[in-house]
Amino acid sequence: MTTEARDISPRTILAWTLAIIVWLSAPVRAQTLGAYDAALTETSISGISSGAYMAVQFATAWSSFVKGVGVIAGGPYGCSGGSAATALSTCMDGQPAANMSALSKLPDRLAAKGQIDSPTHIATQKIYLFSGYNDAVVNRSVTDWLQALYEKRLAGHAGNLFYQTAIGAGHAQVTLDFGGACSENGGDYINRCHYDQAGILLQHIYGALNPPNRGTLIGTLISFDQGAYTAPAKPADESMGAKGFLFVPADCAAGAACRVHVALHGCKQSYDTIGDAFVRHAGYNEWADTNHIVVLYPQTTPSNGIAPFFGITNPDGCWDWWGYLDPDPTTTPRFLTKTGPQIAAFKRMIDRLTSAAKPPERATAPAAQTLVATDASDTAIALAWTRVPDAQAYEVFRSAPGDAATVNIATVTGLSFGDSGLKPASTYSYQIRPVLSFGPGPLTSPVMQRTRTSPP
């Protein structure tokens, strides 16, 4: 051993130790995304604010494979009509009112041109909507319009939609215990409301899940080059950041069957603006870590420069929900279609992530079917349950206050149900029964859930 090695000071050793800790805790950088055993048809998407609008756009454009969508403070597909002025007025303030007839017909018109999937697929999607009653950025009426349009598409599948309006959140991604005050409308737009939004929306989409990992996560947060998925354009030319992020559970990395959820930040929430606060603290990773879910976090970037042939003005790093990337978004709304630059980039990312999918194995019977009430508003209750192998459908039974008997209120094919039209501050009891090829299976044990009081 040399004299220099023997004479290393404790301060130097401490500095090296801290450097190693930082290096080990930093995201692993990768040039491209990996391929996982993830079925394309198990893909879902959610977003806050501009991310909510983009989630609706993507889930409508690619409705043939999107399993579910979470919309936090967002509005109807095509609400802006390709106009920034309309986006800021109608689609945020709710004034003047939207042309609901035109918005209702828009998906059919674009599908007839082959620019998006047939909107008939929307009927099988699971829809979670959220509007905090202290939101001072996007008026609740805007999300109400989206609810009305979705209910029209869902038709006989009304239980696929759950709408939460009884939480006192400001304009924010809502978490259990991270972020600003619940009613805040600013900061990083991540608010602690003692409400596990990510877990609730994931269970509405996928059914009852394993408890989240509230300790040190086993999975890995990876950063990747978004340019590989915007090429030949550069990410900045599409108002996207140089890098995006991916959370990969350890079992998914080891080859286990998994699924992909895309989580979209809102304006002023990109990595270039608030660092990795959204990526690490939006609440998805804890649930993904224990439930075989790969979470994709694409990123925007603020931009005021001039792209080739047309200008981009997006100083807050919003997703393109009013056509700022299109030469003529009013008459040719490419931003709503499969060829929209950001939608196309997401699809390439998802295609890569799901490119190692294998045929699903036959499910084995669980020890017992689990039914949980995942959420309640003042007029609705969200239920989720575990899959029963070979079940063709599930019957939902409810006992309401004052009812003498339990009543079969619906038969559904998925693993969740949003029961609406309920009384505030009232307790309801639910049971689920699988429909098997040889007849009905056993009923679950009753689950009690009380609706919230009406918000102010």
C-alpha positions as CSV (number, residue, x, y, z in Angstrom):
1,M,0.0,0.0,0.0
2,T,1.3,3.4,-1.0
3,T,1.8,6.4,1.4
4,E,-1.0,8.3,-0.5
5,A,-3.4,5.5,0.1
6,R,-2.6,5.3,3.8
7,D,-2.9,9.0,4.2
8,I,-6.5,9.4,2.8
9,S,-8.4,11.6,5.2
10,P,-11.7,10.7,6.8
11,R,-13.3,13.7,4.9
12,T,-12.2,12.2,1.6
13,I,-13.5,8.8,2.5
14,L,-16.8,10.4,3.5
15,A,-17.0,12.3,0.1
16,W,-16.3,9.1,-1.8
17,T,-19.0,7.2,0.2
18,L,-21.5,9.9,-0.5
19,A,-20.6,9.9,-4.2
20,I,-21.1,6.2,-4.4
21,I,-24.5,6.4,-2.6
22,V,-25.7,9.1,-5.0
23,W,-24.5,7.0,-8.0
24,L,-26.3,3.9,-6.7
25,S,-29.5,5.8,-6.1
26,A,-29.6,7.7,-9.4
27,P,-31.7,6.4,-12.3
28,V,-29.9,4.0,-14.6
29,R,-29.6,5.7,-18.0
30,A,-30.4,3.7,-21.1
31,Q,-30.4,4.7,-24.8
32,T,-33.6,2.8,-25.6
33,L,-36.4,1.1,-23.8
34,G,-36.3,-2.6,-23.0
35,A,-38.8,-5.3,-24.2
36,Y,-41.1,-7.0,-21.6
37,D,-43.6,-9.8,-21.5
38,A,-46.5,-7.3,-21.5
39,A,-49.6,-7.8,-23.5
40,L,-50.5,-4.7,-25.6
41,T,-54.2,-5.1,-24.7
42,E,-53.4,-4.7,-21.0
43,T,-52.0,-1.2,-21.6
44,S,-53.6,1.8,-19.8
45,I,-53.0,5.5,-19.5
46,S,-53.7,8.4,-17.1
47,G,-52.8,12.0,-16.8
48,I,-53.3,15.3,-14.9
49,S,-54.4,18.5,-16.6
50,S,-52.8,18.7,-20.1
51,G,-51.8,15.1,-19.4
52,A,-55.4,14.2,-18.8
53,Y,-56.5,15.7,-22.1
54,M,-53.6,13.8,-23.8
55,A,-54.7,10.6,-22.0
56,V,-58.2,10.9,-23.4
57,Q,-56.7,11.7,-26.9
58,F,-54.5,8.6,-26.9
59,A,-57.1,6.3,-25.4
60,T,-59.6,7.4,-28.1
61,A,-57.2,7.3,-31.0
62,W,-56.0,3.8,-30.0
63,S,-59.2,2.6,-28.3
64,S,-58.8,-0.9,-29.8
65,F,-56.1,-1.9,-27.3
66,V,-56.2,0.7,-24.4
67,K,-57.7,-1.1,-21.4
68,G,-58.5,2.0,-19.3
69,V,-57.9,5.7,-18.8
70,G,-57.5,7.9,-15.7
71,V,-58.5,11.6,-16.2
72,I,-57.5,14.0,-13.5
73,A,-58.8,17.6,-14.1
74,G,-59.3,17.1,-17.8
75,G,-62.1,17.4,-20.4
76,P,-63.5,16.0,-23.7
77,Y,-61.7,14.7,-26.7
78,G,-61.2,17.5,-29.1
79,C,-62.5,20.2,-26.7
80,S,-60.1,22.9,-27.9
81,G,-61.1,22.6,-31.6
82,G,-57.5,23.4,-32.4
83,S,-57.7,26.8,-30.8
84,A,-55.6,28.0,-28.0
85,A,-58.2,30.6,-27.1
86,T,-60.9,27.9,-26.8
87,A,-58.5,25.8,-24.7
88,L,-58.0,28.6,-22.2
89,S,-61.7,29.5,-22.0
90,T,-64.2,26.7,-22.7
91,C,-61.9,23.9,-21.9
92,M,-60.6,25.3,-18.6
93,D,-63.1,27.9,-17.3
94,G,-66.1,26.1,-18.8
95,Q,-67.3,29.3,-20.6
96,P,-68.6,29.6,-23.2
97,A,-70.1,26.1,-23.1
98,A,-68.7,23.4,-25.3
99,N,-70.6,22.3,-28.4
100,M,-71.5,18.8,-27.1
101,S,-73.2,17.7,-30.3
102,A,-70.1,18.4,-32.3
103,L,-67.7,16.8,-29.7
104,S,-69.9,13.7,-29.6
105,K,-69.6,13.2,-33.4
106,L,-65.9,14.0,-33.7
107,P,-64.5,10.5,-32.9
108,D,-66.9,8.9,-35.5
109,R,-65.9,11.5,-38.1
110,L,-62.1,10.9,-37.6
111,A,-62.6,7.1,-37.4
112,A,-64.5,7.2,-40.7
113,K,-61.4,8.7,-42.3
114,G,-59.2,5.9,-40.7
115,Q,-57.4,8.4,-38.5
116,I,-58.3,6.8,-35.2
117,D,-59.8,3.5,-34.1
118,S,-63.5,2.9,-34.1
119,P,-65.0,4.6,-31.0
120,T,-67.1,1.5,-30.4
121,H,-64.1,0.1,-28.5
122,I,-64.5,2.8,-25.8
123,A,-67.5,0.9,-24.4
124,T,-65.2,-1.7,-22.9
125,Q,-62.7,0.7,-21.4
126,K,-62.5,1.4,-17.7
127,I,-62.8,5.1,-17.0
128,Y,-61.7,7.0,-13.8
129,L,-62.5,10.7,-13.7
130,F,-61.5,13.2,-11.0
131,S,-62.3,16.8,-10.3
132,G,-61.2,18.3,-7.0
133,Y,-63.8,20.7,-5.6
134,N,-61.0,23.3,-4.9
135,D,-59.7,23.2,-8.4
136,A,-59.3,26.8,-9.6
137,V,-57.7,25.9,-12.9
138,V,-60.1,23.5,-14.7
139,N,-63.7,24.0,-13.8
140,R,-65.7,20.9,-12.8
141,S,-68.2,21.5,-15.6
142,V,-65.5,20.6,-18.1
143,T,-65.0,17.2,-16.6
144,D,-68.8,16.8,-16.3
145,W,-68.9,17.2,-20.1
146,L,-66.4,14.4,-20.4
147,Q,-68.5,12.2,-18.1
148,A,-71.6,12.8,-20.2
149,L,-69.8,11.9,-23.5
150,Y,-68.2,8.8,-21.9
151,E,-71.6,7.6,-20.5
152,K,-73.0,7.9,-24.0
153,R,-70.2,5.7,-25.4
154,L,-70.4,3.2,-22.5
155,A,-74.1,2.6,-23.0
156,G,-74.9,-0.7,-21.3
157,H,-71.5,-0.6,-19.6
158,A,-72.1,2.4,-17.3
159,G,-70.4,0.7,-14.4
160,N,-67.1,1.0,-16.2
161,L,-67.0,4.7,-15.2
162,F,-66.2,6.0,-11.7
163,Y,-66.2,9.8,-11.1
164,Q,-64.8,11.3,-7.9
165,T,-65.9,14.8,-7.1
166,A,-65.9,14.9,-3.3
167,I,-62.2,15.4,-2.5
168,G,-61.2,19.0,-1.6
169,A,-58.1,19.0,-3.9
170,G,-56.9,21.9,-5.8
171,H,-55.5,21.5,-9.4
172,A,-53.1,18.6,-8.7
173,Q,-52.0,15.0,-8.9
174,V,-53.4,13.8,-5.5
175,T,-51.4,11.6,-3.2
176,L,-51.6,10.2,0.3
177,D,-48.9,12.2,2.0
178,F,-46.6,13.9,-0.6
179,G,-46.7,17.5,-1.9
180,G,-48.4,20.7,-1.1
181,A,-51.6,21.3,0.9
182,C,-54.6,19.5,-0.5
183,S,-56.4,22.6,-1.7
184,E,-53.4,24.3,-3.2
185,N,-53.5,25.4,-6.9
186,G,-49.8,25.8,-7.6
187,G,-46.3,24.6,-6.6
188,D,-45.5,21.3,-8.3
189,Y,-49.2,20.5,-8.6
190,I,-48.8,17.4,-6.5
191,N,-51.0,17.6,-3.3
192,R,-51.2,15.5,-0.2
193,C,-54.9,14.8,0.4
194,H,-54.8,11.5,2.3
195,Y,-56.2,10.0,-1.0
196,D,-54.4,7.3,-2.9
197,Q,-55.3,8.4,-6.4
198,A,-52.8,6.3,-8.3
199,G,-53.9,3.1,-6.5
200,I,-57.6,3.8,-6.9
201,L,-57.4,4.5,-10.6
202,L,-55.2,1.5,-11.2
203,Q,-57.6,-0.8,-9.4
204,H,-60.5,0.6,-11.3
205,I,-58.7,-0.4,-14.5
206,Y,-57.2,-3.7,-13.4
207,G,-59.3,-5.0,-10.5
208,A,-58.2,-5.6,-6.9
209,L,-54.4,-5.4,-6.6
210,N,-51.8,-6.5,-4.1
211,P,-51.0,-3.9,-1.4
212,P,-48.4,-1.3,-2.5
213,N,-44.8,-1.2,-1.4
214,R,-44.6,1.6,1.2
215,G,-41.0,0.9,1.9
216,T,-37.9,0.9,-0.2
217,L,-38.9,0.0,-3.8
218,I,-37.4,-3.1,-5.3
219,G,-37.9,-2.0,-8.9
220,T,-35.7,0.4,-10.9
221,L,-36.3,3.8,-12.2
222,I,-34.7,4.1,-15.7
223,S,-34.2,7.2,-17.9
224,F,-34.2,6.7,-21.6
225,D,-33.6,8.7,-24.8
226,Q,-37.0,9.9,-26.1
227,G,-35.3,10.8,-29.4
228,A,-35.3,7.1,-30.4
229,Y,-39.1,7.4,-30.5
230,T,-39.6,10.8,-32.0
231,A,-37.1,10.2,-34.9
232,P,-36.6,11.4,-37.5
233,A,-37.7,14.5,-35.6
234,K,-35.8,15.6,-32.5
235,P,-37.7,15.5,-29.2
236,A,-37.5,19.3,-28.9
237,D,-39.2,19.7,-32.3
238,E,-42.2,17.9,-30.7
239,S,-41.9,19.9,-27.4
240,M,-40.7,16.7,-25.7
241,G,-37.8,16.4,-23.4
242,A,-34.5,14.7,-24.3
243,K,-35.3,11.9,-21.8
244,G,-38.3,10.1,-20.4
245,F,-38.5,7.7,-17.5
246,L,-39.6,4.1,-16.9
247,F,-40.3,2.3,-13.6
248,V,-39.6,-1.4,-14.0
249,P,-40.5,-3.9,-11.2
250,A,-37.9,-6.5,-10.5
251,D,-40.1,-9.3,-11.6
252,C,-40.9,-7.6,-14.9
253,A,-37.1,-7.2,-15.5
254,A,-36.7,-10.9,-14.8
255,G,-39.2,-11.9,-17.5
256,A,-42.5,-12.2,-15.5
257,A,-45.8,-11.4,-17.3
258,C,-46.5,-7.7,-16.7
259,R,-48.5,-4.8,-18.1
260,V,-47.8,-1.2,-19.1
261,H,-49.4,2.0,-17.6
262,V,-48.5,5.4,-19.1
263,A,-48.5,8.2,-16.6
264,L,-48.6,11.7,-18.0
265,H,-47.6,14.8,-16.0
266,G,-49.4,18.1,-16.5
267,C,-48.2,21.6,-17.5
268,K,-45.3,22.9,-15.4
269,Q,-44.6,19.3,-14.2
270,S,-42.0,18.0,-16.7
271,Y,-38.5,16.9,-15.6
272,D,-37.1,20.1,-17.1
273,T,-39.3,22.1,-14.7
274,I,-39.6,20.2,-11.4
275,G,-37.0,17.5,-11.8
276,D,-38.2,14.0,-11.0
277,A,-40.8,15.0,-8.4
278,F,-43.7,13.7,-10.5
279,V,-41.9,10.6,-11.7
280,R,-41.0,9.5,-8.1
281,H,-43.9,10.8,-6.1
282,A,-47.1,10.7,-8.2
283,G,-48.0,7.4,-6.4
284,Y,-47.8,4.9,-9.2
285,N,-44.4,3.3,-8.5
286,E,-45.5,1.9,-5.0
287,W,-48.4,0.0,-6.6
288,A,-46.4,-1.0,-9.7
289,D,-43.6,-2.5,-7.6
290,T,-45.9,-5.2,-6.2
291,N,-48.3,-5.7,-9.1
292,H,-46.3,-6.5,-12.3
293,I,-46.9,-3.0,-13.8
294,V,-44.3,-1.2,-15.8
295,V,-44.9,2.6,-15.6
296,L,-43.9,4.8,-18.5
297,Y,-43.4,8.5,-17.9
298,P,-43.0,10.4,-21.2
299,Q,-41.8,14.0,-20.7
300,T,-42.5,17.3,-22.4
301,T,-40.2,20.3,-22.3
302,P,-41.0,24.0,-22.3
303,S,-40.4,25.6,-25.7
304,N,-40.7,29.1,-27.2
305,G,-38.5,28.4,-30.3
306,I,-39.3,27.9,-33.9
307,A,-39.6,24.4,-35.3
308,P,-39.1,23.7,-39.0
309,F,-42.0,25.2,-41.0
310,F,-44.1,26.4,-38.1
311,G,-43.7,27.8,-34.6
312,I,-44.0,26.1,-31.2
313,T,-45.2,28.2,-28.3
314,N,-45.4,26.0,-25.2
315,P,-43.7,27.8,-22.4
316,D,-45.3,25.7,-19.6
317,G,-44.4,22.3,-21.1
318,C,-48.0,21.2,-21.7
319,W,-48.9,18.2,-23.8
320,D,-50.3,19.0,-27.2
321,W,-54.1,19.2,-26.7
322,W,-54.8,22.3,-28.7
323,G,-52.7,21.6,-31.8
324,Y,-49.6,23.7,-31.3
325,L,-47.6,21.2,-33.3
326,D,-50.0,21.2,-36.3
327,P,-49.8,23.6,-39.3
328,D,-53.7,23.9,-39.3
329,P,-55.1,22.3,-36.2
330,T,-58.6,23.7,-36.7
331,T,-59.4,22.0,-40.1
332,T,-56.8,19.2,-39.8
333,P,-56.5,18.2,-36.2
334,R,-53.6,15.8,-36.5
335,F,-52.9,16.2,-32.8
336,L,-56.0,14.1,-32.0
337,T,-55.1,11.2,-34.3
338,K,-52.7,8.3,-34.5
339,T,-50.3,10.4,-36.6
340,G,-50.1,13.2,-34.0
341,P,-46.4,13.6,-33.2
342,Q,-46.7,13.0,-29.4
343,I,-49.4,10.2,-29.8
344,A,-47.2,8.5,-32.4
345,A,-44.1,8.7,-30.0
346,F,-46.1,7.1,-27.2
347,K,-47.2,4.3,-29.5
348,R,-43.7,3.6,-30.5
349,M,-42.6,3.5,-26.8
350,I,-45.5,1.1,-26.0
351,D,-44.8,-1.1,-29.0
352,R,-41.2,-1.5,-27.8
353,L,-42.2,-2.2,-24.2
354,T,-44.7,-4.9,-25.2
355,S,-42.6,-6.4,-28.0
356,A,-41.6,-9.5,-25.9
357,A,-45.2,-10.4,-25.0
358,K,-45.9,-14.1,-24.8
359,P,-49.2,-16.0,-25.0
360,P,-50.9,-15.7,-21.6
361,E,-50.7,-18.8,-19.3
362,R,-53.9,-20.3,-18.0
363,A,-54.8,-18.6,-14.8
364,T,-54.8,-20.7,-11.6
365,A,-57.6,-20.3,-9.1
366,P,-56.9,-17.9,-6.2
367,A,-57.3,-19.1,-2.7
368,A,-60.5,-17.0,-2.5
369,Q,-62.1,-14.3,-4.5
370,T,-61.4,-10.8,-3.0
371,L,-63.8,-7.9,-3.2
372,V,-62.8,-4.4,-2.1
373,A,-64.4,-1.0,-2.1
374,T,-61.6,1.1,-3.4
375,D,-63.2,4.6,-3.3
376,A,-66.4,6.5,-2.6
377,S,-67.7,9.9,-3.6
378,D,-70.9,11.5,-2.2
379,T,-73.0,9.7,-4.9
380,A,-70.8,6.8,-6.1
381,I,-68.8,3.8,-4.9
382,A,-66.0,2.1,-6.7
383,L,-65.6,-1.7,-6.4
384,A,-62.8,-4.0,-7.5
385,W,-62.2,-7.7,-7.2
386,T,-59.8,-10.5,-8.2
387,R,-60.2,-12.6,-11.2
388,V,-61.9,-16.1,-11.1
389,P,-60.4,-18.4,-13.7
390,D,-63.0,-19.3,-16.4
391,A,-65.5,-16.7,-15.2
392,Q,-67.5,-15.4,-18.1
393,A,-68.9,-12.5,-16.2
394,Y,-69.5,-11.2,-12.7
395,E,-72.8,-10.4,-11.0
396,V,-72.9,-7.4,-8.7
397,F,-75.3,-7.4,-5.8
398,R,-76.2,-4.4,-3.6
399,S,-78.1,-3.9,-0.4
400,A,-79.1,-0.2,-0.1
401,P,-80.2,1.6,3.1
402,G,-83.8,0.5,3.9
403,D,-83.7,-2.5,1.4
404,A,-85.1,-5.7,2.7
405,A,-83.0,-7.8,0.4
406,T,-79.8,-7.8,-1.7
407,V,-80.5,-7.0,-5.3
408,N,-78.6,-7.9,-8.5
409,I,-77.8,-4.5,-10.0
410,A,-75.5,-5.4,-12.9
411,T,-73.6,-8.2,-14.7
412,V,-70.1,-7.1,-15.9
413,T,-67.2,-8.7,-17.7
414,G,-64.4,-6.8,-16.1
415,L,-62.9,-6.7,-12.6
416,S,-64.4,-3.4,-11.3
417,F,-67.6,-1.5,-11.1
418,G,-68.6,2.1,-10.4
419,D,-72.0,2.3,-8.7
420,S,-73.5,5.7,-9.2
421,G,-76.7,7.6,-8.3
422,L,-76.3,6.8,-4.6
423,K,-77.3,8.9,-1.6
424,P,-74.7,10.9,0.3
425,A,-73.6,9.8,3.7
426,S,-75.2,6.4,3.3
427,T,-73.9,2.9,3.8
428,Y,-74.2,0.2,1.1
429,S,-73.4,-3.5,1.1
430,Y,-72.0,-5.3,-1.9
431,Q,-71.3,-8.9,-3.0
432,I,-69.9,-10.3,-6.2
433,R,-70.7,-13.7,-7.8
434,P,-68.8,-15.1,-10.8
435,V,-70.8,-16.5,-13.7
436,L,-69.1,-19.8,-14.7
437,S,-69.8,-22.2,-17.6
438,F,-71.7,-24.6,-15.3
439,G,-73.7,-21.9,-13.5
440,P,-73.2,-19.2,-10.8
441,G,-70.2,-19.5,-8.5
442,P,-70.2,-18.6,-4.8
443,L,-70.9,-15.1,-3.5
444,T,-68.1,-13.1,-1.9
445,S,-68.5,-12.0,1.7
446,P,-70.3,-8.7,2.0
447,V,-68.3,-5.5,1.8
448,M,-69.7,-2.4,3.4
449,Q,-68.9,1.1,2.1
450,R,-70.3,4.5,3.1
451,T,-70.6,7.4,0.6
452,R,-69.0,10.7,1.5
453,T,-71.0,13.8,2.6
454,S,-71.8,16.2,-0.2
455,P,-68.9,18.7,-0.8
456,P,-69.4,22.4,-0.3
